């Protein structure tokens, strides 16, 4: 049986949040609709956070209002507290994601509270999400390293994962927020997480800051994740972490997986075309390699 890995597109949120300018709402909506047309069915479309801290996401409600509602598409809103969750539900998100940072220092920099406080907030949000019929999932961020504390012990990562699992999330993700992870770490963390949380769906989120993103994605697939995050064009990063640039380009990841015989359900040509369009919308080249090189084998030229 051919294996399938779900791709969660994070370009409209994680991708755009670090851009120096603010993309117009109508352009964001077009970006998301192009991604849906290419076959993406789970998309992190915005975040419900303080607009003063992340002005690129200040139009969260307007973006949701502009999207076509489809029964087969999950529009994910990132939330960090109960107020953000309430906004996401009111705006029409049918899935919410929350981040809890494995590093207490980074959690305070990113969210203004310590890791334990964020876990408590998540547990309450998860409870309310289940009651509201909204799918809740959670990410353990900086699981592979912290820009402020350095190495994060795997025991700490797994302990945070076990605590957030008490909220009965649909999925737990492990994020290399600053792009320092290597495949051996991925194998250990995912392996230990699956042993500690049998039956839990596991997703992985990698940044390509140090050019290990695709290698880590391969290791995660081999370790048994059911889903991977990626960003069209490879744009993005974390504005609260020094030099945390570059998600895995969605098209580069799809190319690798499909060539390995792993189905994604995504139209690669349409995805490349979307990232080419994105370059024009941003006014600059994107990091994606497939935007430069194209897929393979290339389609035969049409007869005159």
C-alpha positions, 0 to 999 in steps of 0.5 A: 500500500502506498503511504500518504503523508498530510501536508499542512500549509503554514505559508499564510501565517508562519510564512507571512508573519516575518515579512517586513511589509503587510500583505493586503487582505485580498492578496492573502485570500487569493494566496490561500485560495490558490493553495486550496486549488493546488490540493492543500486541505489543511492551511494555517491561515492566520493567527489571533495574536496581539496586532501590535506584536505581529502587525502582519496578522492584524486582519485575521477576521477579515481573512476568514471572512473572505475565504470560501467555506468548504466542508473538506478544508480545515482553516487553522487559526493559531492562538496563544490564549483564551482571548485569541481562541474566542476570536478564532471561533467567532471568525469561523476557524474549524481548527485551532492550533496553539504553541507551547514552547519547551524552553521557559525563557523562549515561552516568556519572550514569545507569549509573555508567560512561562511554559507551565502557564501556557500549558494551563491555558492550552488545557482550558482552550482544548476543553472549550474547543471540544465543547464548541466542535472546533478541532484543537491541536498543539505544537511543542515549539523549540523542541530541538533547541532554543536561541536563549537556553541552547540545547533542550533535553529530550526528557523536557520535550517529552514531559511537555508533550505528555502534559499537553496530551492531557487536553486530548488534542487531535494531534501533537506537533514537534517544531524546530522553531529556529532550524537547529535540528538534525535527523538523529534528533528527529528520530529520537524525539519522534520515537520517544513521543510515539512510545510515550503517547501511543495512538497520538497523531504526530506532526513535525514542523521544520525550518530550513535555517541551517539547510537541514529541513528536508533531511529532518522531514525525511527522518520524521517520515521514517519515524512515523509522523502522519503530517508535516508542516511546510510553507509555499516558497519556503517563506517565513520564520519566527519574529521572536527568535534571532535568525529563525528564517525559512520554513521548508518550501512546500513544493520542495517537500512535495517533490521529495515525497512524491518521488519516494512514492508517498502520496500527498494529494497535491498538484505540484505544478499548480503549487510551483505556479502559486509560489511563482505568483507569490514572488510577484506578490512579495516583490522578491524571490522566494527560497524554494528550489523548485521555483528555480529548477521546476519539477522532474520529469518536465512535461513534453513540449506541445506540438506546434 
